[in-house]
Amino acid sequence: MPGRAVRAYHASMIGGMTEVWDVLAARTAAGEPVALATVVATSGSAPREPGTVMVVTVDGAVVGSLSGGCVESDVYAVAELTLADGAPRLRSYGIPDSTAAAVGLTCGGTIEVFVERLDATSAAPLLAAAGAAAPATPATLSTVLTGPRAGRRFAAPFEPAPAADERVFVQTFVQAPSMYVFGANDFSAALVEQAALLGYRVTVCDHRPLFATRERVPAAAQVVLARPDEWLRAAPVDSRTAICVLAHAPQFDVALLRVALDTDAGYVGALGSRRTHAERVAALRAEGVDELALARLRGPIGLDLGARTPAQLAVSIVAELVAVTHGGSGAPLSQLDTPIHRDRAGSGGADGHSNNGGHSHNDGHSNNDGHSNNGARGDECAALVQ
């Protein structure tokens, strides 16, 4: 019987993961062991995805979380045991019993958590993979979850092949998706902050020296002084890239959007009134942009939230971005009876936006096209430092 593989494909992640990896690196470098708890499989309505991690230190500090608070106390107890005896443990958490005495997920899903003790030597392969990945060369690690080799890590491809009594968790680390924001203004500054929370590496481009400064958009990973369409033409773009035109610069907007719609970007949106949008579409059509490409343009940008301020508009834009990425409708959940957690369907980028074809599955019981959403470093991604 072949070994069973549990796969998780990472992309840029939301909140907390940067601190988790920083603590793991700092504590182990200082000679302290830590317990690392990782969600390795999910099924049903699970709150977090495969690849989500939590660290427990020898002095009892906890960094990160694995659910909405349902299982952390039990995982903490398991982590203390693992720190004490060094034995890795695989735990499954499902629906609690009617007495609420059992630990479980009230949402009705199931998660499996692998807890291991790491020191500087055993953490090195994980931290190296996290730090070495790049878009064209993702780093992949396989971790044995069961059997005599539980806790051993191997670079992919897995050698030797898993034994019959072994289950394996495969992690692929990729770089954070890019967002390109054109126009350095208050709307852009607010959007950059929101996008960074989703795990994007954000570049702001403006042709005006007075505005293309880091002081105006301090949360941006990069600020570029250039003509927008010329810069975008040379910039790397893939299906996870989001392009947001917030410049209100008629002399550049049409040329910029023409370039944007000729890329593989998963999201292209432009700020402006309905009249402005109609004029842009007419100009693009006159320049030969076809209807299929024009249908990709989201304008006016964002969802209808009644936004007034730059911060509110930023929320409406990232809300649309998440909906596009994950195939959401943007409708209130209270008015729907569809599953809250659905298979990933969109083609965007961050935790949004990881669309790298990855599936998360556990020997056939869960298949949620899982992309872990846990937190990136400005220009890093899925649990990585580069």
N, C-alpha and C positions, 0 to 999 in steps of 0.2 A: 504493500500500500504506500503510495508516494506521500511525502510530507505535505501538510496543508499550508498554504501561504496566505497571510493576512497582509494586504497591501494598503499603503496610505501614500498619496501623492500630495506634496506640500506646495503651496504657493504663498504669496504674501499673506500676512496674518494680522489679526486684530489684537490689540492690547495685551500687555503682560509678558509676552514671550521674550522680548528683548531683555527684560529684567531676569527672567528665568535663566537664559543662557549666560548672562553676565554673572549671576550668582554661582551657577555651576562652574564656570571657568575660574572665578576668583577663589572660591572655597577650595576646590580641588588643587589649584596651584599653590595654595597656602598649606597644603598637606592635610586638609580635613576631608573625610568622606562625606558624601551626601547621598540621600535617597532620591532617585528620579522615578516618578510615576508617570506612565504614558498611556493614553487611551490608544489601544491597538485594534479595536473592532467595535462597531456599533450596529444596532438594528432597531427598526421602529423609530419612534420620536425621541431621539437622543439629543441632549442639549449641546454637546460639543462633538467635534469630529475626530477621527483617527489622527494621531500626531499631537494632540493637545497634551501639554506636559505640566507637571507640578513638581517642585523641589522641596524637600524637607531636610533641614540642616541638623547637625548634631546638637546644636543649642536650641532646637525646637522651632526655628523660624520656618514659615511656609511662604513660598513664592509661587504664584500661579494658581490655577484652579482647573478642575476637570469636569464640573457640571454646574448647575445653578445652586450648589450648596447641598445637594442630596447625599453625596457619597464621600465628601472630603474628610469628614471626621473618621470614617472607617479606614480610608486610604492612609490617613495620618498614622493611625494605630499600626497598620500593616508596614508602613515605612519605618516606624520605630523598631519593629521586629527585625526588619531587613537590615537596618543600620547595626543592630546588635549582633546578629548572627551571620550576616553576609549572604543569606540565601535568597535568591530572587523568587518572587511570587507572582502568580497570575490569578486575578480575581475577577469574577463576573458579578455585575449588579443589574438587577431587573426590577420588576414591579414589586414593591414591598407588600407584606401580607396585611390582612385587614386590621391587625392590632397595631400596625405602624411600628412594631418593635424591630422589624428587620430593616436593614439599610437597603434602599433601592431608589429607583427613579419614579417619581410620581407622574411623570409625563407619559409613562407607559412603554418606554423604550428599554433597551439593554445596552450596557457598555461593558467592555472588558478592559481591565487596567493591569499593566505589567509594572511591577515595582522592583527596582534593582539598586544595589549599592554601587556607587562609582567613586573611584579615587583618580588621581592625576593620570595614572596609566590607562585605566579602563575607560575614562572619559575622553581620552585623546582622540580615538577614531571618530567619535560623534562630533566633537568640537572641530576636528579637522575637516570633516565633511561639511559642517555648517559654514566653515570659513573658506572653502575652496571652490564652491559652486559658482558658475557663471551661466548666462542664458543658454549658450551653445553647449555647455558641458555640465549638466546637472550632476550632482554627487549623489550616489545611491549607497545605502547601507542596509544589510540584512541582519536582524537580531533574532536569535533563537529564543523562543518563549517557553518551550517545554523540553523535557528530557535531560540527559546528563550535561548537555552543552548549554543549558538555559543561561542567558545573559551574554553569550559569546556574540561578537559582531564580526561581520565579514563584508568586504566590499563586493558589490555586484559585478559579475554574475556570482551566484552563491556557489562556493567550492569548499568542500565537497557538497554534493547534493544533499538536501535534508533527508534524515532518516525517517522511518515510518512513524516513530513516536514523537517527532518534532513538528512544532508549528513555528512559522517564521513570519516576522513582521518586516516589511520592506518599506524603507523611507527614501524618497527622492527629494532632494533639496534643490530648489531652483531660485533664481533671482527674483526680486520683487518686480511687479509689473510697473510700467511707466505711465505717468499722467503728464501731458503737456498742456500747460495753461498759457494762453496768449492774452497779454494785457496785464500789466502790474498795477492793480488798483485795489480798493477795499474789498470788492467782490472776490478778487483773486486771492487776497490774503486769507479771507475766511474759508474759501474752498480748499486752499492748500492745507490748512489745519485739519479740516474734516477728512480730506483724502489721505493724509498721513496716518490718521487713525485706522483707516481701512487697509493700510499696508502699502500704499503706493509710494514710489519714489517720484517726487513731483519736480518738474522743471518748469520755471516761469520764463517766458520770452517776451520781450518788449523792445520796440525799435527806438524808444526815447531814453537817452542817457539819464535824464532826471528821474525817471520812474524805475528803470531796470536796476534796482539796488536791493541788497539783502535786507536793508532796514525796512523796506516796504513789505516784503514777504519773508519774514525771518524763518518760517517753518519749511521753506522750499529747500530741497536738496541741492538745487542749482538754479542760478539766475543768469539769464543770457541776454546780452545786448546784441540784437540782430534784427534784420528784416524777417518777419515771421514766416512767410512762405518759403524763403530761401533756406532758413534754418531747418524747417520741417522737412524739406526735400532731402536733406542729408542726414536726418535723425533716424535712429533705428525704430521701427514700428512693427508690432506683431498683433495677433488677435487679442492679446490681453491689454493692449495700449488704449488709454482714454485720451481723447483730444477735446479740450474745452476752449472755445473762442469767446473771450469776455472783453475784448478790446474796444468794441464800438469804434472801429477805425475803418470806415468805408473804403479808404484807398488801399487797404490790405486784406480786408475780410474775404472778399470774393476769391482773390488769388490764393489765399490761405486755405479756404474751404475746398477749393478745387484740388489742391494738393492732398488735403486730408482725406477727401472722398476717393482718392486714387490709391489709398493705402489699405492695409488689412486691419486697421484699427477696429477694435470691437465696439467702440463708442465714439461718436462725433457729435458734439452739441455746440450751439451758438446762442449767446445772449442777445436779446433784443425784443422789440415789440412784434406783434403779429404782422404789422405793416412792414417793418424792417425785414422780417423773415421772408415775407412774400417777395419783396424786392430782391433779396439775395437769391432766392430760388429762381426768379425770372432771369437774373443776370447769369447765374450758373448754367441754366438751361440754354441761354443764348450763346454761351461759350462752348456748348457741345456736351455738357455733363448729362448723362442719360438718366432716365427715370428711376432705374434700379439703384443707381448711386444716390440720387436725390432722396430716395426713400430712407436712406440710412441717416440722413441729417436730422438731428433732434433739435428743433427750434420752434418756438422758444424753448430754451434748455430747461430741464427740470420737471418735476411733478407739480400738479396743481395743489399746493399746500396753503395758498394765500400768503406766500412769503412777501415781506416788505423790506426787511433789512438785509445787509450782506450776509450775516450769519444765517438767517432764515433761508435765503436763496441757496446758500451752500448746502444746507440740509436737504433742500428739494433736489439739488443736482445729484448729491451722493445717493439719495433715496432712489432716484431714477437709475443711477448706475448699478446699484445693488439689484434692482428689479431686472434690469437688462441682463446682468451677469448670471443671475440664478433663475431666470424665467418666471419672475414674479409678475403679478398683475398690477401692483400698486394700489389695489383696493383694500379697504379696512378688513382685517382678519375677522372682525366680529360679524361681517356680512358674508363670510365664506364658510363652506363646509369641507373644503379641500384640505389635504394634509398641510400642516404648518411647515414641516421640513420636507423638502422635495428633492428629487434628483436634480443635479446641476444640469441646466440646459443651455445657458447663455454662452457667449463667447467673449467674455471680457477679461479682466485682469485681476484684481486683487480681491483678496478674499472676497473680497471680491474677486479677484479676477484671475483666478487660476483656471484656465481652460486648457489643461495639458493632457486631456484624455485619461486622467488617472481615475481609477475606481478603487473604492475601499470595500473589501469583501472578506468574509470569514467563512471559508469552506462552504460558500454558497448560501449562508444565511443572511447576509446583509449586503446590499449593493446600492450604495448611495452616491456613486460617482464622487466620492468624497475628496474634498480639498480642505486641508486643514486651515482654520481661520484663527490664527492665534497671535500674531504680533510680529512685526518686522522691524529691523533697524532701518533708519532712513533709507540708505541705499542697499539694504540687504533684503533678504526674502526668507521665505519659508525656513524659519529656524536657521538662518545663516548669517554670517558676518561679512558679506562681501557684496 
